[in-house]
Amino acid sequence: MGFPYLRFMQKLKKHIINIIEFTRGAVRPFFVAVPTLSRLYYLLFDRAFGYEQQAILKAKIQYQKHQGIQKSASALLRRNIHRLEKGLIMRPRKPVFALDYIAETVSVYQRATQVDNLEQTDLKWAHSVLKQYFDVCDTSHPIVKSSYLTFQTIEFEGDCSATPYSSSQRVKHDVSYEQLKALATSRRSVRWFEQKTVDRSLLIDALTIATQAPSACNRQAYEFMWIDDEQIKQKAASLPGGTAGFATQIPCLLAVVGDLSAYPFERDRHVIYIDASLASMQFMLACETLGLSTCALNWPELHKLDERAARLLNLPQHKRIVMFIAVGYALADGGIPFSNKKSAEVLLTRVEPKE
């Protein structure tokens, strides 16, 4: 095939793409009238959400199959124990509460105690909170009584200290506003690193800070996958947009992955992105205190990229990549984009009352 033929095919492909985009643009106003038509539009004209929809269905199947218990944690147990804690701290506290989920909570706790590799601190926390719940709740209520009798048969003991506490008992800190501002200003997206290995213990230290980030009902349905195989790392680093030119010299690469199988309902499909991002920000700030620099690598919703990354990292479809994070020791003379930030005055907007 000669060069003229290739140019012709490129022009033809571009022409076809332009026709498709023109058609999409022409029909969009009709399909936004009602939600049903909008769904039909994506069925007929755009596959952008197809991979995500399939992932959500597979996640629901996984949730049902394992009844809310993952490999080393139970999202259902964590969620329900957190709900009990919120009930325990209510002012005033109701004499009877959690009637719609206490039986489910005791049931998943009982099953979780029989899982060999489930994190013991979760079980101790669950035991402590359940014990306090039954101590303060009216166990003569039929639903509460039934769950209490089941709870008494479970052979597991917590230390009874992992329960709600008063705000005055929070861990004290001496970090000033100016110190925090300096840390946040120091953290920048670094793209040029020393070719020096990042020790696993430092990643663990930074992730210890990341675990303190808030998450929906404390489910923490995410993980940080450490890619230390050089070949896999180089392939993975080239996948996110914006890594051209520096991907080959990233010393340490993490994939932040959210687990959709922690949620039984479609309404929660975006929670993995919120929770994982909150944890990622704390991780990156923690890295700064450990002498490490980071760069959050954007991960757009493109099903072809998702499929390639899933194959490369051996991920089931219900586990979605939220972002990649490059980690390493900053090269002293490596350039940093100025990246002007919006002013706080612009960010803080007021909700205007309706007239």
C-alpha positions in Angstrom: 0.0 0.0 0.0 1.4 3.4 -1.1 1.4 6.7 0.8 -1.5 8.2 -1.4 -3.7 5.2 -0.4 -2.9 5.8 3.3 -3.7 9.5 3.1 -7.0 8.7 1.3 -8.0 6.3 4.1 -7.1 8.8 6.8 -9.2 11.5 5.1 -12.1 9.0 4.6 -11.9 8.0 8.3 -11.9 11.7 9.3 -14.8 12.4 7.0 -16.8 9.5 8.5 -16.1 10.7 12.0 -17.2 14.2 11.1 -20.5 12.8 9.7 -21.1 10.8 12.9 -20.4 13.8 15.1 -22.7 16.0 13.0 -25.5 13.4 13.2 -25.0 13.2 17.0 -25.1 16.9 17.4 -28.2 17.2 15.2 -30.3 14.6 17.1 -29.2 15.5 20.7 -31.8 18.2 21.2 -34.6 15.7 20.6 -33.2 13.1 22.9 -32.9 15.3 26.0 -36.6 15.8 26.3 -37.1 12.9 28.8 -34.7 10.4 30.6 -36.0 7.5 28.5 -35.0 9.2 25.3 -31.6 10.1 26.7 -31.0 6.4 27.5 -32.1 5.6 24.0 -29.6 8.1 22.6 -26.7 6.3 24.3 -28.0 3.0 23.1 -28.1 4.1 19.5 -25.4 6.7 19.2 -22.8 6.5 21.9 -21.2 3.6 23.8 -19.5 5.8 26.4 -21.4 4.3 29.4 -21.6 0.7 28.2 -18.5 -0.5 29.9 -19.5 1.2 33.2 -23.0 -0.2 33.1 -21.6 -3.7 32.5 -19.2 -3.2 35.4 -22.0 -2.2 37.7 -24.0 -5.3 36.8 -21.0 -7.5 37.5 -20.5 -5.7 40.8 -24.1 -6.4 41.9 -23.6 -10.1 41.0 -20.4 -10.1 43.1 -22.1 -8.4 46.0 -25.0 -10.9 46.0 -22.7 -13.9 45.6 -20.5 -13.0 48.6 -23.3 -11.3 50.6 -21.4 -8.1 51.2 -18.1 -9.7 52.2 -15.0 -9.0 50.2 -11.6 -10.8 50.6 -10.3 -9.1 53.8 -13.2 -6.8 54.7 -16.9 -6.6 54.6 -18.4 -3.4 53.2 -21.8 -4.4 54.5 -20.5 -4.9 58.0 -18.5 -1.7 58.0 -21.5 0.2 56.7 -24.0 -1.1 59.2 -21.6 -0.8 62.2 -21.0 2.8 61.2 -24.8 3.3 61.1 -25.1 1.9 64.6 -22.5 4.3 65.8 -24.4 7.2 64.4 -27.5 5.9 66.2 -25.5 5.6 69.5 -24.4 9.3 69.3 -27.8 10.8 68.5 -29.0 13.4 70.9 -31.4 12.5 72.3 -30.7 8.8 71.6 -33.8 6.7 70.9 -34.4 3.7 73.3 -34.9 1.5 70.2 -33.3 2.1 66.8 -31.8 0.3 63.8 -34.8 -2.1 63.6 -34.6 -2.3 59.9 -31.0 -3.5 59.7 -29.9 -4.9 63.1 -30.7 -8.5 62.1 -28.7 -8.0 58.9 -25.8 -6.6 60.9 -25.6 -9.4 63.4 -25.9 -11.9 60.5 -23.1 -10.5 58.5 -21.0 -10.1 61.6 -21.5 -13.8 62.4 -20.5 -14.8 58.9 -17.5 -12.4 59.0 -16.1 -14.1 62.1 -15.9 -17.3 60.1 -13.8 -15.7 57.3 -10.1 -16.6 57.9 -8.4 -13.5 56.5 -10.9 -10.9 57.5 -9.2 -8.0 59.3 -9.4 -8.6 63.0 -9.6 -4.9 64.0 -12.9 -4.7 62.0 -14.3 -7.7 63.9 -13.2 -6.2 67.3 -14.8 -2.8 66.3 -18.0 -4.6 65.2 -18.2 -6.6 68.4 -17.6 -3.5 70.6 -20.3 -1.5 68.9 -22.8 -4.3 68.8 -22.2 -4.9 72.5 -22.8 -1.3 73.4 -25.9 -1.2 71.1 -27.5 -4.2 73.0 -26.4 -2.6 76.4 -28.3 0.6 75.7 -31.2 -0.7 73.5 -34.4 -2.2 74.8 -33.7 -5.9 74.3 -37.3 -6.7 75.1 -38.3 -5.5 71.7 -39.0 -8.6 69.5 -36.6 -7.6 66.7 -33.8 -6.5 69.0 -34.3 -9.5 71.3 -34.0 -12.0 68.4 -30.7 -10.3 67.2 -29.4 -10.1 70.7 -29.9 -13.9 71.3 -28.0 -14.6 68.0 -25.2 -12.2 69.0 -24.7 -14.0 72.3 -24.0 -17.2 70.4 -21.1 -15.8 68.4 -17.8 -16.8 69.8 -15.7 -13.7 69.3 -14.5 -11.1 71.8 -13.6 -7.5 71.2 -11.8 -5.1 73.6 -14.9 -2.9 74.0 -12.8 0.2 73.4 -13.6 0.7 69.7 -16.8 2.5 70.3 -18.0 6.1 69.8 -16.3 8.7 71.9 -16.8 12.4 72.7 -15.3 15.2 70.5 -13.1 16.3 73.5 -11.3 12.9 73.3 -10.2 13.4 69.7 -6.4 13.1 69.0 -4.8 16.5 69.6 -2.6 18.1 67.1 -0.3 21.1 66.9 -0.4 21.8 63.2 -1.1 25.5 62.6 -2.9 26.9 59.6 0.3 28.3 58.2 2.0 25.0 58.5 -0.8 23.2 56.7 -0.8 25.9 54.1 2.9 25.5 53.6 2.5 21.7 53.2 -0.3 22.1 50.7 1.7 24.7 48.7 4.8 22.6 48.7 2.9 19.6 47.3 3.0 20.0 43.5 2.7 17.5 40.7 6.3 16.4 40.2 7.2 14.7 36.9 11.0 14.4 37.1 12.4 12.0 39.7 15.7 10.7 40.9 16.2 7.1 39.8 16.0 5.8 43.4 13.8 3.0 44.8 10.9 4.0 47.0 10.8 1.7 50.0 7.6 -0.1 50.7 7.6 1.0 54.4 7.2 4.6 53.3 4.2 3.8 51.2 2.7 2.0 54.2 3.4 5.1 56.3 1.7 7.4 53.8 -1.3 5.0 53.4 -1.7 5.0 57.2 -2.6 8.7 56.8 -4.8 7.9 53.8 -6.9 5.5 55.8 -8.0 8.4 58.0 -9.8 10.1 55.1 -13.6 10.1 55.4 -15.6 7.6 53.3 -19.3 6.9 52.8 -20.4 4.9 55.8 -16.7 4.0 56.5 -16.7 1.4 53.7 -13.3 2.4 52.3 -14.0 0.5 49.1 -10.7 1.2 47.5 -7.1 -0.1 47.3 -3.7 1.2 46.2 -2.1 -1.3 43.9 1.7 -1.1 44.0 3.1 -1.8 40.5 6.7 -2.8 41.1 7.2 -5.1 38.1 9.3 -2.9 35.7 7.6 -4.2 32.5 4.1 -3.8 33.9 5.0 -0.4 35.3 6.2 1.0 32.0 3.1 -0.2 30.2 0.8 1.1 32.9 2.5 4.5 33.1 1.9 5.0 29.4 -1.8 4.5 29.6 -3.0 7.7 31.4 -3.3 10.9 29.4 -0.5 13.4 29.9 2.4 11.0 30.8 4.1 11.3 27.4 7.8 12.3 27.9 8.2 11.3 31.5 6.4 7.9 31.9 9.7 5.9 31.4 11.4 7.5 34.5 8.6 7.1 37.1 10.3 5.1 39.9 7.1 4.0 41.7 3.6 3.8 40.3 0.4 3.2 42.2 -3.1 2.4 40.7 -5.9 3.7 42.9 -8.7 1.2 42.4 -12.3 1.4 43.6 -14.4 -1.7 44.2 -18.0 -1.4 43.0 -18.9 -4.8 44.5 -19.0 -3.0 47.9 -22.4 -1.5 46.9 -25.6 -3.2 46.1 -27.3 -0.2 44.4 -26.6 1.8 41.3 -27.1 5.0 43.3 -23.7 4.5 45.0 -21.7 4.0 41.7 -19.8 7.3 42.1 -18.9 6.8 45.7 -15.7 4.9 44.8 -14.4 8.0 43.0 -15.2 10.4 45.9 -13.8 8.2 48.7 -10.7 7.1 46.7 -9.9 10.7 45.8 -10.2 11.9 49.4 -7.8 9.1 50.5 -5.5 9.9 47.6 -5.2 13.5 48.6 -4.2 12.6 52.1 -1.8 10.0 50.8 0.0 12.6 48.6 0.2 15.1 51.4 1.6 12.4 53.7 4.2 11.6 51.0 5.4 15.2 51.2 6.1 14.8 54.9 8.2 11.7 54.2 10.4 13.4 51.6 8.5 11.9 48.6 6.9 13.8 45.8 3.9 12.7 43.7 1.9 13.3 40.6 -1.7 12.3 40.3 -2.3 11.0 36.7 -5.7 11.7 35.2 -7.7 8.6 34.2 -10.6 9.5 31.8 -13.6 7.3 31.3 -12.6 5.5 28.1 -13.7 1.9 27.8 -10.8 0.8 25.6 -8.3 2.2 28.1 -10.3 0.6 31.0 -10.1 -2.8 29.2 -6.4 -2.5 28.5 -5.6 -1.5 32.1 -7.8 -4.3 33.5 -6.0 -6.9 31.5 -2.6 -5.5 32.4 -3.3 -5.3 36.2 -5.5 -8.5 36.2 -8.5 -6.6 37.5 -12.1 -7.9 37.3 -14.4 -5.4 35.6 -16.2 -4.4 38.8 -12.9 -2.9 40.1 -12.5 0.5 38.5 -9.3 2.5 38.2 -9.8 6.0 39.8 -6.4 7.3 39.0 -2.7 6.5 38.9 -0.2 8.2 41.2 3.5 8.5 40.4 5.7 8.5 43.5 9.4 9.2 44.0 12.2 11.5 45.1 12.0 14.8 43.2 14.8 15.7 40.9 16.2 19.0 42.3 16.5 20.7 39.0 13.3 19.2 37.5 10.8 21.7 36.3 7.4 22.3 38.0 4.5 24.0 36.1 3.4 27.2 37.8 -0.3 26.1 37.6 -2.0 29.2 38.9 -4.8 28.4 41.3 -8.2 29.9 41.6 -8.6 32.4 44.5 -10.6 31.4 47.5 -13.0 34.3 46.9 -13.9 32.8 43.5 -14.3 29.3 44.9 -16.7 30.3 47.7 -20.0 31.0 46.1 -23.3 31.9 47.8 -26.6 30.1 47.2 -29.0 32.8 46.2 -32.6 32.3 47.5 -35.3 32.0 44.8 -37.5 35.0 44.3 
